[in-house]
Amino acid sequence: MAKGHRSQIKRERNANKDTRPSAKLSYARVSVQKACFVLDAIRGKDVTTALAILEYNPRYASAVTKKLLESAIANAENNNGMNPENLYIAECYANSGPIMKRVKPRAQGRAYRIEKRMSHITIVLDER
């Protein structure tokens, strides 16, 4: 059983909350493995370099990640009052989402399952 009044528990939980600006994209139609190729390329870089990398990366996940990064920059600028020139990517990761299961007909009446994977992509920024 938790100790203290409900409002006290909520205050303690909110005190430990991460205040860094972030953006999350849920149910992106790209697999985690393919998203991680793009995220590994920009992890730890400053924001302008990361945007340039994503602009010229030919993968589909880079276009999705670029929009997400621009959203995180706007969150940092408008909600936290941070300067975009001082921002860098502190964390970026992709977690697996639900899987759409489809059936592909094969020879001799068999059916193979096709799994169309989704991912939840998160970008967390911080100031240098």
C-alpha positions as CSV (number, residue, x, y, z in Angstrom):
1,M,0.0,0.0,0.0
2,A,1.3,3.5,-0.8
3,K,2.1,5.9,2.0
4,G,0.6,9.3,2.2
5,H,-2.3,11.1,0.8
6,R,-3.1,10.8,-2.9
7,S,-2.2,14.4,-3.6
8,Q,1.2,14.0,-1.8
9,I,1.9,10.9,-3.9
10,K,1.2,12.8,-7.1
11,R,3.4,15.7,-6.0
12,E,6.3,13.3,-5.4
13,R,5.7,11.6,-8.8
14,N,5.6,14.9,-10.7
15,A,8.8,16.1,-8.9
16,N,10.8,13.3,-10.5
17,K,9.4,14.1,-14.0
18,D,11.9,14.7,-16.8
19,T,11.7,18.4,-17.9
20,R,13.8,18.0,-21.0
21,P,11.9,18.8,-24.3
22,S,10.9,15.8,-26.2
23,A,8.6,14.5,-29.0
24,K,7.1,11.1,-29.5
25,L,5.6,9.5,-32.6
26,S,3.4,6.6,-31.8
27,Y,2.4,3.9,-34.4
28,A,4.9,4.8,-37.1
29,R,4.6,2.4,-40.0
30,V,8.3,1.5,-39.9
31,S,9.9,-1.4,-38.2
32,V,12.1,-0.8,-35.1
33,Q,15.2,-2.2,-36.8
34,K,14.8,0.2,-39.8
35,A,14.1,3.2,-37.5
36,C,17.2,2.4,-35.4
37,F,19.5,2.7,-38.4
38,V,18.4,6.3,-38.8
39,L,18.4,7.1,-35.0
40,D,21.9,5.7,-34.5
41,A,23.2,8.2,-37.2
42,I,21.9,11.2,-35.3
43,R,22.3,10.2,-31.6
44,G,24.4,12.7,-29.7
45,K,24.7,15.2,-32.6
46,D,23.6,18.8,-32.4
47,V,20.3,19.7,-34.0
48,T,21.5,21.4,-37.1
49,T,23.8,18.5,-38.0
50,A,21.1,16.0,-37.3
51,L,18.6,17.8,-39.6
52,A,21.2,17.9,-42.4
53,I,21.8,14.1,-42.0
54,L,18.1,13.4,-42.1
55,E,17.6,15.6,-45.1
56,Y,19.9,13.6,-47.3
57,N,19.4,10.1,-45.9
58,P,17.5,8.0,-48.5
59,R,15.6,5.8,-45.9
60,Y,11.9,6.2,-45.3
61,A,12.4,6.4,-41.6
62,S,14.6,9.5,-42.0
63,A,11.6,11.6,-43.3
64,V,9.5,10.5,-40.4
65,T,12.3,11.2,-37.9
66,K,13.0,14.6,-39.5
67,K,9.4,15.8,-38.8
68,L,9.6,14.4,-35.3
69,L,12.9,16.3,-34.6
70,E,11.4,19.5,-35.9
71,S,8.5,19.0,-33.5
72,A,10.9,18.5,-30.6
73,I,12.8,21.6,-31.5
74,A,9.5,23.6,-31.6
75,N,8.6,22.2,-28.2
76,A,11.9,23.2,-26.8
77,E,11.6,26.7,-28.2
78,N,8.0,27.4,-27.3
79,N,7.4,25.5,-24.1
80,N,10.8,25.7,-22.5
81,G,12.2,28.9,-24.0
82,M,15.4,27.3,-25.1
83,N,17.7,28.5,-27.9
84,P,17.7,26.1,-30.9
85,E,21.4,26.7,-31.6
86,N,22.3,25.2,-28.3
87,L,20.2,22.0,-28.5
88,Y,21.5,18.5,-29.1
89,I,19.9,15.1,-29.2
90,A,20.3,13.6,-25.7
91,E,18.2,10.4,-26.3
92,C,16.5,8.9,-29.3
93,Y,15.1,5.4,-29.4
94,A,12.4,3.3,-31.0
95,N,10.2,0.8,-29.2
96,S,8.1,-1.8,-30.9
97,G,4.4,-1.1,-31.4
98,P,1.6,-3.4,-32.5
99,I,2.0,-5.8,-35.4
100,M,-0.6,-6.0,-38.2
101,K,-0.9,-9.6,-39.3
102,R,-1.7,-10.3,-42.9
103,V,-2.0,-13.5,-45.0
104,K,-0.3,-14.1,-48.3
105,P,-1.5,-17.0,-50.4
106,R,1.2,-19.4,-51.5
107,A,1.5,-22.5,-53.6
108,Q,-0.7,-25.6,-53.0
109,G,-3.3,-23.8,-50.9
110,R,-0.9,-22.8,-48.2
111,A,-0.9,-19.4,-46.5
112,Y,2.1,-17.5,-45.2
113,R,1.8,-14.8,-42.5
114,I,3.2,-11.4,-43.3
115,E,3.8,-9.2,-40.2
116,K,3.7,-5.4,-40.8
117,R,5.5,-3.9,-37.9
118,M,5.0,-0.5,-36.2
119,S,7.2,1.4,-33.8
120,H,7.0,4.2,-31.3
121,I,9.8,6.7,-31.9
122,T,11.0,9.1,-29.2
123,I,13.5,12.0,-29.4
124,V,14.7,13.8,-26.2
125,L,16.7,17.1,-26.6
126,D,18.9,18.9,-24.1
127,E,20.9,22.1,-24.0
128,R,24.7,22.3,-24.1
